[in-house]
Amino acid sequence: MDERNKQVAYKVISVMYFLTILAIQSIVIYRQFALGQEIRDFEDIAIIMTVNSLFLISALLYFGAIPIRKLKIKSILLIYLAFVALGSLFTFL
C-alpha cells in the first residue's frame, strides 16, 4: 500500500470506529431511558465503553493527536466536569 491508500484506510477505520462507539452509546441510552432497564442490566457494556474511552484518550495524548499544550486549563477542567456530569447522570438516574 502506498501512502495515499494508507491515509484513506485510516480515515475509513476511524469513521467506522466512531460510528460503532456512537451506536453502542445510543443502545445504552435507549435501554436505560426508553426501556427503563437498570444499570446492572448492561453494566458490562458501560465498563467496556469506559475502558475504551480511557485508552482512546490516552493513545491520542501519547501520539500527539491532541495538542495538550494549546489547550487551556479552563478548557480541560470544563471537559472533565462535563464527563463527570454525564457519568453521574447515567449512574444516578
Secondary structure, DSSP 8 states (H G I E B T S, - for coil): --HHHHHHHHHHHHHHHHHHHHHHHHHHHIIIIIS---GGGGHHHHHHHHHHHHHHHHHHHHTTSS-TTTS-HHHHHHHHHHHHHHHHHHHH-
